[in-house]
Amino acid sequence: MALVSKDIDSAFHGAGAKPGLEIWCVENLQLVPLPKSLHGKFHSGNAYIVLNTLLLKNGPPQHDIHYWLGKDANQMESTLASDKALELDTALGSCTVQYREVQGQETEKFLSYFKPCIIPIEGVYSSQLGHLDSNSYKVSMLKCKGDHVVSVKEVPFSRSSLNHNDVFILDTASKIFLFSGCNSSIQERAKALEVVQYVKENKHGGKCEVATIEDGKFVGDSDVGEFWSLFGGYAPIPRDLPFGVQKEYDTSSVQLSWITTQGKLCPKEGNSLNKEMLDSNKCYMLDCGAEIFVWMGRNTSITERKTSISFIEDFLRNQDRSTATHLTFLTEGLETSIFKSFFESWPQVEPNLYEEGRGKVAAIFKHQGYDVKELPDAEDCQSYINCQGKLKVWRVDGDELILVPAQEQIKLFSGDCYVVQYTYAGDGRDENLFYAWLGRASVLEDRADVITHMNAIADSSKGDPVLARVIQDKEPLQLFLIFQTIIILKGGLSKRYKRFIAENGILDETYDEGKTSLFRVQGTSPSSMQAIQVDQVSSSLNSYYCYILQTGRSTFTWIGNLSSTIDHDLLDRMLALINPTWQPISVREGSEPDIFWEALGGKTEYPREKEIKQHNEDPHLFAFIFADGDFKVKEIYNFTQDDLTTEDVLILNCHKEIYVWIGCHANVKSKQQALTLGLNFLENVHHIEGLSLETPIYVVTEGKEPPFFTCFFEWDSSKANMLGNSFERKLAILKGKKQNLEVPIINSWKAFSRETTPDNLRSNSVSSNGRGSILSSASSVSGSKSKSANSHLFSSPTLIARKLFPGSPDGSAGSPEAEARSPQDANLVQVDRSNFTENSLIYPYARLIVGSSDPVTDIDATRREAYLSDEEFQEKFGMMRKAFYGLAKWRQNKLKMSLQLF
């Protein structure tokens, strides 16, 4: 709820009470609220305050405050906007993150509120008159930057404004031209087309022509000639970077300084940063070069915060820092992921206090004898796919996969690894979902091989299946709903596991009915129940669960005092599944016979409260950025389905699991590489995002997204069918051309797939839970062992396993054979054969290059490579013509530029 105080501006009364955007303009040193019809229309002569309120799945609303400063706003209004932003933060209980936004240098988070873009309006806003459009049409030129959100800046209508790195829009009265620099990405061009659409609809009433101009193309196109005629004729654009490009700051040198109450900086000493350096009674500046954070302790006063903010803004001016420097203000406890990433250690978020308190109250009532019903979260128990499909399970055994008999496939051993194939009825066709399940005690080589085996079987299955890696005790709900019943047993059957425990003198605990065993029973319903074998000691008990104890002579069922009636029902069902011949002795907590404790090695203390479940977090979407043989991730704020662009590889972080989404034209060669990217993501962000390295990872592909992925979006199925190059698709739609939107795309990473499961993987049997299965009659199938030279980004499964599971058994770690295993990759692409039709004119490379001393005339200068002989083409490009013309257009142009053929 918004706080009301006599010290708070009346314009802020009720602010933040509802989700969405609220905007105020500083007009004549007063705050004026803007109607929704004016949201996104910013005047360069004003300062604005923008409040975004987001309702989260758990906890209080999230508030972000941005104060936007127009390039022509005066100093008094800019200072007032800064002060009012802090005042609004106070009104909202000092629970906001504040950002300073400078025209033309806005943060991506701010730009994400106003899709597709904001185009600042020259002049000053007047609430009395509003904004009046002029009758005469003014020609304007806009520079567009950004792959996922677009930063639009008006530049002088001059040839000198153009460069090779960005995308430009020239807006004239009759036609809109889109000029794409040869070094701009296909994503930038696609996003700029959305700006073209915006300009067309808002300034031309949807009625004007649109032309696209490629950098370097100047013959054979009337639009190109018309475009350059507006600049007085064609002239080359300089290769150097345009004047005014801001330098990149070195983010490796980060400085933390205490801001004194007198407005002075006291740098903190030390080579590394940790959370303990921040005192709740002080304010600090974290200078990261291109970005500055002001951290304000919980116990600081409003005056101290105001002094710190004013000092930092003066500091930026006095240091003559770039206007591109972003400034963010954080209150203790509300640190952003980017801020925390600069610290080597940061405590994990405390459990949700509301959930913890509710659990404790329920425990108290139950302990006093009251029957308190626990209602499981509906979302936690929901399945988004048909769970009455067909199940196959294979166990990794050395180099082989052993098919698990149908009646045994619900029993998994913690020392083994398994491939699970689930086939279910989708939208008019069968869909396949594959899991690689890694037992907690399994050896590293089995963990590596199970991934390779899963890929091999998936590549031979129908359609384009979803793949997932899961680790024992971290299984996603979807897996439990598919199995319906899972019994996880101690020990293992794998040759490597047996060899490992023998070589290391470890007791073989593989489950045997003749030995003492203790099972914890858990689940939400008969369609999702599990029995987990745990250590047969009393400390394994918990008052919130029910257990089965088998001693070889007797069987006990132990009912915890805080367990529910659902737990009791699952206990009876699970007992019959494990062994229907057992005649149990029912024991309630507190009335156990001595023989019960003797079987567990004596009575000791055990937990008597429920484990606090991680509360549901809102999902976050990240894009992979590949550069110089390495990658970074960048968050896409306020994401929608439209952010799933076909050239990208994205990560959807749902906290309980993550999804690696691969666009049809993404630069990823295999799903195994995509899985590796998911592992690298966890490794790099787990300490910031509070993720476990064992978080389940799904790999999904464009056009084949499963319902348990699409549920995180407002999903439009018609958009999901619009596969292909995003730029070409958007351009066709913009120009009103019809196109076949459902033509299947051959993915570059989908190698040698067949439409049916191979015969040696096929069988017919029925699973133990009564569902039909299409299990293989063969006892085993060998996985792929082909070698490939992957970069360090896509390291081998064994290397990944060793890195992520350093404490797991490893009977053959480091073996060259294991580390070289990787699925065969193939680059199958859809190619327009007209691009490489044999040319009757052949010229030497030296005469075809740009700037040749003896240039060839009367050729198509945009296709110089077409006049090379086949031998010289392969020598220069390092590939055949077919492979070259199968690349994306922008990638072709980059290669041609490097060879002076563009």
Secondary structure, DSSP 8 states (H G I E B T S, - for coil): -----TTS-GGGTTTTSSSEEEEEEEETTEEEE--GGGTT--BTT-EEEEEEEE--SSSS-EEEEEEEE-TT--HHHHHHHHHHHHHHHHHTTS-EEEEEEETT---HHHHTTSSS----BSS---TTT-----SS---EEEEEE-SSS-EEEEE-SSGGG--SSSEEEEE-SSEEEEEE-TTS-HHHHHHHHHHHHHHHHHHSTT-SEEEEEETT--SS-HHHHHHHHTTTS-----SS--TT------TT--EEEEE-TTS-EEE---SS-BGGG--TTSEEEEE-SSEEEEEE-TT--HHHHHHHHHHHHHHHHHTT--TT-EEEEEETT---HHHHTTSSB-------HHHHHHHHHHHHHHHTT--------TGGG--SS-SSSEEEEEEEETTEEEE--GGGTTEEETT-EEEEEEEEE-SSSEEEEEEEEE-TT--HHHHHHHHHHHHHHHHTSSS--EEEEEETT---HHHHHHHSEEEEESS---HHHHHHHHHTT-------TTS-EEEEEEEEETTEEEEEEE-SSGGG--TTSEEEEE-SS-EEEEE-TT--HHHHHHHHHHHHHH-TT--EEEEETT---HHHHHHTTS------S----------EEEEEEEETTEEEEEEETT--GGG--TT-EEEEE-SS-EEEEE-TT-S---HHHHHHHHHHHHHHHHHHHT--TT--EEEEETT---HHHHTTS---HHHHT--S-HHHHHHHHHTT----TT-----TT--S--SS--GGG---EE-TTS-EE---SSSEEE----B----GGG--HHHHHHHH-TTS--SSTT-HHHHTB-----------GGGG---S----HHHHSTT-SS---SS-GGGGGGGS-HHHHHHHHSS-HHHHHTS-HHHHHHHHHHTT--
